[in-house]
Amino acid sequence: MKITRVEALHVRLAEVREIADGTQDCLVVRLHTDEGVTGLGEVTSCSYVAKAVIEAPRSAPFRHGLAAVIVGMDPTERDDVIAAMEEGTAWYGPEGVTRHAMSAIDMALWDLCGKVAGVPVRKLLNSEALATVSCYASAYCPDTPEAVAELSRSFLAQGYRAVKFGWGPFGAEPSLDVELVAAAREALGPDVLLMMDAGRAWDLDTALQRAQSLVPFDLHWLEEPLPPRDFAGYGRLCAASALPIAAGEALTWVGDFERLLTEGGVDVVQPDLGHIGGLSFGERIATLADHCQAQVVPHAFGTGVLQAASTQWAAARSGLTEYTESESPLSTSLVRHTTKFDNGLLQLSDAAGLGVELNEEVVEKFIVN
């Protein structure tokens, strides 16, 4: 089997707002082979730049895109394809946006390999993988405590047993932060897990103060209170905080995750499979987390492609994943799922690969040509 084409599909809503919502604009990669088997992956990055990294034509040595590197290779030899992409991009660097673009290709390779083997990706990762995965509702934080309470009650009605709010107004003002979290906790009750995402808004002193103020609300974790690479700051915060601390969605390099875990001492590490190099590099990060006795929960605020990959990985690893609550059609309708949501749980099918296929009508409607 040979890769014959790397298709980079940039889909984007007609109106993109300046909010922290990665479901407004995304890049999906579809690998084609000479045997008709295809694989899907998703990039978490700047779609315009990542698309260029994939599609750039051959130039001088090491000055060409990822597609030019891997066309003609055997997609079932994943390690060889990864090595070729790293070597082929060495001139302009196999980290940063290059690694982001590699993520979708790696994801698509796993999808392909699962289809070839006739098994779900989770079974390639772990023969004892779960068929049911817990998920938490992940939502942009509303502007008022009243709106937070209303949305919390709607999540309860859907059966969620874990909820996370973040960005928006959260993090800007101490008293409002307390009011927002208090409203969520009161609406959810004591038995539902509650997480808050500060969106990298604070310095260390502020994070220490805010974490202390939120202790009474029994947060399951406080997410990204500091800049992504403030490893020393995370170390001091985690040592002092009574709340578990989560971070890592903005990191790309495996070495940075090692520092976040060892120097930072975070309780929960959150690699984004569309950002770090795909499932293959997710496995490397998970091994580091296991060594540091930290929980691994994938960041998965994107389309159904990223959701499917993250759910398969969670089924093989932690048993918990983020579940995007966004009204964007790129989140809700871009793919046809075989995984079913049921009362806060994701029921995985035995469909081969990632278990999703693109909805071509939605692709056609939102494709950027």
N, C-alpha and C positions, 0 to 999 in steps of 0.2 A: 504494500500500500504506500502511495506517495501523496504528499500535499501538492495540490495543483493550483490552489488559489487562496489568498488571505483577503477576505472581504471585510472592510472596516465600515460599519454602518453608523453614521452620526445622526442621531435623532434628537430633536430639540423642540420644546413647546414654542408656540408663536410669541408668547409673552413670558419672559423670564424675569422673575423678581429678585431683588438683591437680598435674599434670605438664605439661611443655611438649609437648603433643600436640594440634595443631589439628584432628585428625580425629575428635574426640569430640563436637563441636558445630559446626554450620556453617549458613550461610544460602545457599541456592541461589535464583537468580532465573530465572524463565521468562517471556520476552516473548511475547505472543500478538498476531497480526495479523488483519486482516479477510480475508486470503487464505489463512489456515490455516497459514502458515509460522511456526515458533516458533524462539526462540533461547535458549541457556542461558548463565548466568554464575554466578560464585561470589564471595562476600564473605569477606575475611579480616579479621575484626574481632570485636567483641562482637555476637553474632547478634541478641540481644533489642533492642539499641539500633538496629542497622542496619535491622532490620525496621520499626521505628517510623519511621525516616527515610524509608523507601520508602512506607509505607502511610498516613502522617499525612494526614487529610482537609484540604481547603481551609479556610483561616481568613482572616485579614487578608492583604493582599498580602505575598508572600514568606514566609508562615508555613504552608506546606503541604509535603507529601512529594513525593518524586521522581515517583511514579506520577501524581499529579495534574498534574505539569508536562508529562510526555511523552505521555500518552494522547492520541491523535489525530494525532501527528506521524508523519512518514515515517521508518521505521527505516533506510532506505538512505542518508539524509542524516545521517551520523553527526556531522559537525561541528556541524550545526544542533542536534541533540539535546543534545550536550555543552554548547554555549553556553546552551541553554535551562535545563539543569539548574544550571549555575553561576549564571545570573542569577536563577533561581527560588528558590535557596537562599541568596541573598546576605545575607538578614537574619540567619540563624543560622550562616552561614559555610560556604563550599563546600570546606573542608579537613577534616581529622580524619575522624570517622566518616561525615560526609557524602560525602567523597571515597571512603571505603571502599565505601559503598553504591553510589556511581556506578560503581565498578569492575565490579561484576557486570552492570550495565546496559550498559556499554560492551562488555564481553566478549560479552554476548548479542547486541548489535548486529552485531559482527563475525561471530558464528555465523550470524545471519540473512542477512547480506550474502553470506557464502560460499555459503549454500544458494540464495539467489536467483541468484547468478552461476554456480552449479554447480561450484564449485571449493573446495578446502581453504583455510582461512584463511591458511595460510602462503603460498599463491600470490597472495593479495590483498596481502600484505606485501612479497613479493619473488618475482618470476617465476622466479628461479633458486634458490628454496628447496630445501633438502635433503629427501630422502625417508627418510633414516636419521639418527637423533639419538643421540649418546652420552648415557648417564645414569649418575648415581652413586647408589648405595644410601645412603639417608639414614635414620639410625636413632638413637633415644634411647640414650645411652651406658649399657651395663650397669654394675652396681655393682662388679664385680671384674675384674681382669686376665684371669682364667680365662674368665669369661663373655664378655669382649670378644674373646678369641681364638676361642672357639667360634662366636660370631656372625660373625666375620670369615671363618672357614673356610666357613660356610654361604653367605656371599655369593660367595666364590670358586667354590663348587660350582655356583652359579647363572650363573656367567659374567661377573660384574661385573669391570670393570677400574678402578673408582674407588669409594671408600667414604668416608662421613663419619659420625662419631659426635659427639654433643654433648649438652649439658645433663646432667641426672642428677648423678653425682658429679664429673664433669670440671669443673675450675676451683676446687674447694674447698681442695685441699691439694697443695702442690708435689710431694712425693714420689709421691703416688698418681697425679697427672697423668702423670708420667714413666712409671710402671708401666703405666698404661692404654694410653698411646700406644705404648710398647715392645711390649706384647702384641699390639696391632693390627698393627704393622709386621712383627713376626716371623711372625705367622700369614699375613699377606697377601703377604709377600715383597717384594723391592725394586722390582718392575715395576708394581705396582698403585698408583694414586694414592690417597693418604690425606689426608683433611681432618679437622680438629677444630673444633668449635663451642664457644666458651667461654660463650656465652649471656649476654654483657654483664656478666660477673661481676667484672671487675677495674678498678682504677684504673690510671693510666699507669705508675707505678713497678712495680706487680705485673705488668702486661702485658709490660713490657720484660724483666723477670726470667724470666717463664714462657716467653716466645718464645725467649729465648736457650737455655733448658734443653731445648727441643724441637727445636732445630736438627739434632741428630744423626739424627733420624728422618725427615728429608726430606719434610716436609709439603708438599703441593701448595698449601694455604693454611691459615691460622689465622683462624677466623671470629669476628666480633663480640666481640673481647676487651674493648672499651670501651663505655660508654653511647652510644646512637645518635647524639646530637648533640654529642659531644665532638670537634668538628672539629679543634681545635688539638691535642688529645691524639693523634688519629689521624695528624696531620701529623708529630708528633715520633716516634711509634711506627714509622710506615712509613719514615721517614728512617733509623731506627736498626736496624730488624729485618732479619735475613737471610732471614726467612720472608715469603712473600707474605701480604698481609693482605686479607681480604674483609669486607664489611659492607653494610648498607643495607636489610635486610628489614623493619626497624621504621619506616623513614621513609615519609612519605606525599607531602610537597610536593616538586615538581620542584626548587625552589630549594634545599632541603636536600640533594638529591642533587648539585646543582652544587657546593655547599660541601664535601660529602664527597669529591668528586673533585678539586677544585682546592685547597682548604685541607688536606683530609685525605690526599690522594694515595694512596688505596687502589688496590690492584692489581686487585681483583675487586669489582664492584658488583652487588648482589643485590636488585633490585626485586621485590616480590611483586605480581603482576598483579591480585590480589584486594584490594589495599590502596592502590595508587597512582593509581587511576582507570582501570585496564584497559589493554588493548593500545595504545590511542591515546596514553596518557601514557607507557607503556613505550617507545614509539618516540622520544619526546622525550628520555627519559633515556638511551636507547642512543646517540642523536646526541651527547649530552654526553660519554658514556663514550668514544666513538670519538675525539672531539677530544682527550681526555686520555690516549688510548692505554691504556685500562683494559678488561679483559674484562667482559662482561655475562653473568651466569648467573642465571636467575630462581630466586627462592625459591618453592618449590611444595609445601609440606607441608600438603596438604589432601585434598579428595576428587578423584575422577576428572575433574570439570569443570575445576578449576584446573589439574590435571595436563595435560589436553588442551590448554588454552589456552597453558600454558607450553611444552609440547612444540612446538606449532605456531609459537610465537614463536621458540623456540630454533632450529627448522629454518630460519627466515628470517634468524636472527642469528648466534648463537655456536656452534650445534651441540652444546651441552651443557646438560643440565637436571637438576634435582634429581628423584629418584624415591622417593616415600614408601614406606618399609618399616614399615608399621603393620598390626596385626591388626584394627583397627577396621573393621566392615562399611561404615561411611561412606566409608572409603578404598578398600576392596576391591570393594564390590558396589553402590554407589549408582548407578553408570552402567554402561551396556554400551559397551565400547570397540570401535573399529575399529583402533586402534594395537596392535601386538603387541610384547611384550618378548622379546628373543632374545639371550642371551649378552651382557648389558650394553648392548645397543642397542635403541632403539625404532624399529620399522619402521612408518612412517606409510602409511596407505592414501590413496586419492584420494577418499575420502568428502567430500562438500561440507560446508563449515562447520568446526566443531571435531571432528566425527567421533564424537560421543558422544550417547547418549540416556539419559534417566533410567530406572532400573529402578523401576517404579511400586510393585511389591511392597515393596521396601526403603523407599521414601519413605513408604508407608502405615504401615509398622511403626515408623518412628522419627520421624514428623512430630509437631511440637509444635503443638497446636491452641489 
